[in-house]
Amino acid sequence: MQLRYAARSDVGLVRPGNEDSGYAGPRLLVVADGMGGHAAGELASATAVAMLAELDASPPADPLTAMADVVDRIGSTLVDLVQEDVEVEGMGTTVTGIYWLGERIAIVHVGDSRAYLLRDGELVQLTHDHTYVQTLVDSGQISEEEAATHPRRSLLMRALDGISPVEADLSVREARVGDRLLLCSDGLSGVLTGEEIHTLLATGEPTGCVTRLVDRALEHGAPDNVTVVVADVIDFEVSIEDSQVLPVVVGAAGELRVRERLPRVQFPLDAEPDPEHVAQATERTRAASPENALEVRKREVRKRRWTRTVLALVIVGAVAALALVAGRLWLQTQWFVSVLGNPGTGTVAVYNGVPGSLMGVSLSSVSSDSTIAVGTLPLFDQELVSKGIPAADAADAERIINELAQRATDCISAPTTGCPGVAS
């Protein structure tokens, strides 16, 4: 058997940059969702993808153990990056990877990116989210439906951040001809329902499939980066495109600006920059010295970035008029609670719209200022407020404000563990 694969990553419609990274190769599939914003989450996810990709180039005797070891080395590398540049402190990444063993697949997983298996028309989730909300579901406190809209659904309980040692989930499953594998960041699974993912995954080739999945996430507003990897297990005799000779690297790990900030990380050459001429590019790369190969890679990446920029401008121009009207109407129905002013000295406010900006225009406005100082809240709530707490409507936002006010009052009158100034 062999794999036919495709990958795609999109920044989405709200985030200013892409912190996701994805990889699809002859033996290895990976999705990493970086976090940290200004603290360089894209460096964390790109490092994870690059280090795991080494296993695709040099197959290990025991892939499951090898992937667990790489996860440990990724954590150590992130520690080194923070020691070299304190500006990136706070970055981290999820990691979900599948190593194909012919008749089996080895799975490594940390965080809330997901792996799915579509077999005989049935879609099965292969990974278990390491989130606060998932612990509530596991304990029976809330349902899966309630988890999908819970204000703390993005709070991770486990991730690679270079601070705390992380134990990855490891497993092995059977592989069959006809299986379809999906890896994705929560920019897809957090926006589309399981039924939508199943429907879009059930037909077509991997390339068309990843396009449909990402496009549907964009149609739903894509508040986060969206990264999708799809691979089919097929008979070895079946012909595959020449582009499958090299892996596909997408998202932050495929951007030259990110790679240049990680000079000691070895990135794989990939087929994505110029898929129509991969055969020629492969021959040039094989014949070139390492120095020349790097120059070839840089030229291909620059060409891809230019092509994507032009395409993006064309698309934006075509849909701007319709999107402006529809977007304004939609934003009026969105609410969230976040910080007004500096996170350290600001207050808690209700916002109408969604966090972030588009083309320099803010997508939200302050509806009301509660005057609750963020610094008086329990530390857990401070973190949630700094990220933004989604609300169903204006009334729900006021309910959240009232709950925060009560917890701030409790911390002042009867401080407990988690309150400001109370040792844990």
N, C-alpha and C positions, 0 to 999 in steps of 0.2 A: 504493500500500500504506500501511498504518498499523499502529500497535502497540496491542495490548490487554495491559495489564500489571497486576501486583500485587506487593506487597512485605510482608515481615513480619520482625520482629526480636524475639528473646527473650533474656533475661539468662542462661538456662540454669539448672542446678541446683546449681552450685558457686560461681560468681563472685558477689561482693557487689553489683556494679553492671554496667551495660551500657556497654561502650566501643566497640561496633560502631555504625555508621551506614549507612543505606541510602537510596537514592533511585530512584524510577521515574517517568519523565515521558514526554511524547509523543515525544521524540527521544533522551532520555538515560537510561541505567541506570548506577547506581554502587553499589558496596559498598566500605566503608572499615572496616578492623579496627584500632581504636586500641590502643595498648599503653603501659604505664608505670604502671598501677595508680594509686597515690596521686599520681603525677606527671601525672595528668589526660589519659590516653589518649583519653577521651571528647571532650575539647576538640579534639584533633588530628583525630580522624575526622570530627567535626561540621564543622570548618573545611574539610576536604577536600571533603565533600559539598556544602556551601554554595557554595564557590567554583566547583566544577565545574557546579553547577546554573545558574549564570549563563549558561552556553552554551545551556541549554534555552530560556531566556527570550529570548535574543538570538542566533539561529543564526549562526555564523561562516562565512566563505567557505571556509575550509580547516579543518574540525573536527579533523583529526589534529594539525596544527601548533598549533591553538588549545588542545587538551587538553594537549599537551606544555608549552606556555607556562604553562598554569594549574598544572600540577604544580610547575613552578619557583617560581611565585608562592606556592603553598601552603608550600613549604619556607621561603621568605622570611618568610611570615606567622608560621610557628612560631618562627622566630628572634626576631621581634618580641615574641611572647607570652612567651618565656622571659626576654627582657631586661626586660620589665615585671614579671614575677613569677618569681623564681628557684625557687619551690616547684614549678613545673611542669616544671623541667628534667628531661630524661629521657623525656619523652613522645614518641610517634611514631605513625605509622599506615601501613597498607597502602592502596593505591588500585587498584581495578580498575573501569574504566568502558567503556561501549559507547555510541557516538554513532551513531544510525541515520540513514542518508543516503538512504533510499528503496530503492535497489537494492544498496546496500553498507552495511557497518557498519565504523566506525573503532574500534579497540580501544587503550586505554592501560592499562598494567599495571605495578605496583610491589609486590613482596611475595609473600604466599602466599594471598591471596584468589583465587578462581578464576572464570573464565568458561567456560561450556559451550555447545555448539550441538547441539540434537537435530533431525536432519533425516532423513526417510524411515526412521525407526526406529533410526538410528545415532547414538550419543552421542559427541561429539568434544570434548576439552578444548582451548579456544582459547588458554589462557595457560600459561606455564611458571613453576613455583614458584621464587622466589628464596630458597631455603633451603639450609642446609649439607647436609642429607640428600639433596636433589635433586642437588647436585653429586656426591655419592657414587654415586647412581644413574646419572647421566650418564657418569661415568667407568667404570662397570661394576663398582664395588667392592661394591655391594649390589644386591639385587633390589627391585622395586616392593613386593613383599610384606614384605620386611625393613624397608623404609623406613616402612611404615605403623605399625610398633611400635618404631622406633628411638628411644632415649632423647633424642636431640637433634633430633627431627623438627620442633620448633617454633623452632629457632634460625634467625633471618632473616639473610640475607646482604645484603639490600637493602630499605630502607624509608625513608619520609619522616620524618626526625627533626629537621630544622632544623640539623643539625650538619655532615653531609657532603653535597655535591652528589650528586644521584641521577639517573641516566639511566633514563628509563622505557622499557619495551618498547612499540613502536608497530607496528600492523599494520592492514591493511584486508582485509575478506573480502566475498564476495558474499552478498546477502540474497535469500531467496525466500519467497513466500507459503507458509505451512505450517511455516516454521521456528519453533522454540521456543528462546529464549535463557534461560540460567540464570546468575546471578551469585550467589556465596555466600562467606561468610567460612569460615575453616578450622574453625569450630565445627560446620559441616555436613560438609565434605569430609574432615575429620579423624576423624569418627565413623562415617559411613556409607560403605560400599563403593561402587565405581563401579556395580556391578550394582544395588544398592539405589536409588541416585540415579536410574539409568536407568528402573527400574520405576515409581518414584513420579512421575517427570517425564513419563511417556509418555501419561498420560490426564488428562481433566478440564480445567476452565478454570484460568487462572493463579491466581485467588484460592484455589480449593480445593487447587491444587498446592502453593503456598507453605505452606499450613496443614499438609498431609500431610508435607512435608519437615521442617518444624520440629518437628512432633509426634513424628516418628520419631527425630529427634536427641534429644529429651527422653526417649523410651523407652530410648535407649541410654545414658542418664546425663548427657548434655549437660554435660561438664566445662568448657565455654567458652561465651561468648556465641554465639548462632546468628542469622545474618542471611541472608535469601534474597530474591532478586528474580527474578521470572519474567515474560517478555514473549513474546507471540505475534505474528508477522508475518502480518497478515490483509489481505484485499481492502479497498480504501478504501470500497467500497459497503456493506460489512457494518456494521450499526449497533453502536455501543459505548455503554456506560453513561455517564451524565452525569459520574460520578466520574472518568472519564478526561480530563475537561477540565483538571483540575488535577493536578499531580504528587502522588505519595505519598512522604512522608518518614518513615522509621522509625528506631528506635534512639535513640542519644544526640542526633543532629541534630534529632530531633522533640521533645525534652524542653525545656520552658521554662526549667528551672534551668540547662541547658547554654547555651541561647541568651542568657540574661541575663549569663553570664560572658564572652560574646563580643560586646560591644556594637557593635564596628565591623565585624562580619561580617554581610553581608546574607543572610538566610535566605529561601527561597521560601515563599509561602503554599501550603498543600497540602490535599488532599482528605481526608486521614486522620482529622482530628478529628471530623468528623460526616458520614460518607459518605452517609447517608440523606437529607440535606438540602443536598447540595453545590450544587445549582442555585440555591437561595435564598441560600446563603452566598456563592456566586460573584457574584451580582447585588449583594448588600450590599457586598461588597469592592470591586467595580468602581465603585459609586456613592459610596463613602466616601473621605474624605481619607486621606492616608498615616497620620496619627495615629489616625484611627478604625479603619483597617484593622488596625493593630497591636493595638488593643484587641479587635477581633473575633478575631484570631488567638490572643491570650492566653486569651480565654474558651473558645474551642474546645479549646485544649490542656489547660486545667484540667479541662474536662468529660471529655476522653479519659482523662486520668490518673486521675480519680475512678472512671470506669467500669472501667478496667483493675484498679484496686485492689480494687473490690468483687468483680469476677469472679475475681481471684486468690485472695481469701479463701474464696470458695465452693468453688473447686477444691481448695484445700489442705485444707479441712475434710472434703471428700468422700473424698479418697484417703489421708488421714494414717494411718489405722489399717493399711491394707495396705502403704503405703510404709515405715512404721516397721520392720515385720518384714523385708520384702524388702531394705530399705536396710541394715539391720544385718548381714544375711547377706552381702550383696554387699561391704560395706566390709571385712569380715574377710578377703576374698580380694585386697584391693588393698594395694600396697606402694610406697613411694617413699623416696628419700634427699634430705634437705634440711638446713637450718640449725637448730640448737638454740640459741636465745638470739639475741643481737644479731648481724646479718650481719657486722659488723666484728670482733667479738671472740668469736663463738660457735663451736661445734664441729659436726662433721658427724654426723648421727644417722639411724637407720633408723626410718621411720614406718609404722605399719599403718593403712590408710585412704586418704583422698584429701585434697589440700590444701584449705583453706578451712573455712567453717562454714555451718551452716544454722539460721536462727532463733536465732543466738547460741550454738549447740552445735557444738563442734569436730567435724569429720568424720574426725579422725585422732588417734592417740596414739603417743607415743614407744615404740618397741619396744626399741631399744638405742642407746647413745651411744658412738660410736667414739673419742671424745676427740681426734680429729684437728682441730686449729684450722683454721678456714676460711681464715684469713689466710696459712697456709703453702702453700696450693694454688696452682697456676698460675692466672693471672687468668681464663683461659677457663673452667676448672673452677669457679672461684669464682662466676662468673655462672650456670653451669648449676645448681650446688647452690642458689643463692639462689632460682632459679625452681622447683626441685624436679625430680629425675630419676626418672621412672617405672621401676618394677621389675616383672618378671613374677611374682615370688614372694619369699619371705623369703631363699631361697638366692641368688637373683639380686641382691637388695639387698646381701647380704654380699659378693658378687663385686664389685659396684660400689665398696663401701667399701674392699676390698683394693686395687683399681686406683687409687683416689684416694690411699690411704695410700702406695703406691709412688711416685706422681707427686710427692707432698709431700716424700717422702724424697729423691727425685732433685733437687728444687729446692734442698734444703738442702745436699746433698753436692756437686752439680755444677750450679749455677744456669745456666739458658739463657734465651733470649728467651721472654718470657711468664711467667717466674717473678716472684714479688713482689720489687720493688726492682731488677729488671733492665730497663734501658732497651730499648724495642723498636727 
